[in-house]
Amino acid sequence: MKFAAIIPVFNERESLPLVVGDLRDPRIAEICVVDNGSSDGTPEIARGLPVRLVAEPRRGYGSACLAGLASLRPHPPDGVLFLDGDYSDHPEEASLLLDAVERGADLVIGSRVLGHREPGALLPQARLGNLLATFLIRRLYGVRYTDLGPFRAVRWEALERIGMADTNFGWTCEMQVKAARLGLRIEEVPVSYRRRIGVSKIAGTFTGTIRAGYKILWTVARHAAKPPRRGR
């Protein structure tokens, strides 16, 4: 299988070269970096790397991911790997996720909860949010997750069926909830997690934590009351 990696970035000039440099799995045929309005020179750094640079000025994690998918759609890969640009994920562990897709999974979540975490990497508010959201997903959808982490791999056909739409904090949750409703083959694999380079734009601020938490819980509840969308 051939995969494309999508890396949304916002002011990640220091960490982006490390992330790209550690993505060495030969199945990753293309790396798409989506700049979400950086002001620190991240696009200039990206232009010196072996990546496709996509600009998405509309702020939001989901907006960046959707722009990356749109750039791939004319010649879609077999699957897509998503990871953050802050070097908190371990890009060299991408093979764990891609292997699971090749074994038959439609969606593979890299679980920070099941893997090794550097002390202080997963902030208490993020852990609490994970616990609550995954508990509600299990009760409402009957699928057991341990994490809503950004490090994940998904088949292109599954993405088309899911029909992603969220433009900000609910992106990862939307994918997992819709995959559960569609009865897709879902797997979690343990991954390592370390302190990010720089300050988190979500969990690192009080307002970001509240907004993200509200959106995630709203996403879980919203899709429980809707019929599953079958995508394209």
Number of C-alpha atoms within 10 A of each C-alpha: 13 14 23 23 25 26 26 29 27 23 21 24 21 17 19 23 19 15 21 22 12 14 17 14 14 10 15 20 12 18 22 24 29 30 27 24 19 17 12 13 14 21 23 11 14 23 12 9 15 14 17 15 19 19 17 20 14 14 15 20 21 21 22 28 28 21 24 27 21 12 16 16 11 8 7 16 19 15 24 26 21 24 24 24 27 26 23 21 23 18 22 14 18 25 17 16 25 26 15 20 23 13 9 13 20 22 28 25 26 30 23 25 21 14 12 13 16 11 10 11 14 18 12 11 15 19 15 11 20 21 16 13 24 22 17 17 21 15 11 17 18 12 18 16 20 18 23 27 20 19 25 22 29 24 22 20 15 21 20 12 17 24 17 19 14 20 17 18 22 24 23 23 25 23 20 24 24 24 23 22 20 16 12 16 14 20 19 21 16 16 23 18 23 18 18 17 15 13 12 13 13 16 19 14 11 12 12 15 19 14 15 19 23 14 18 23 18 14 20 22 16 12 17 15 9 9 10 18 14 13 12 10
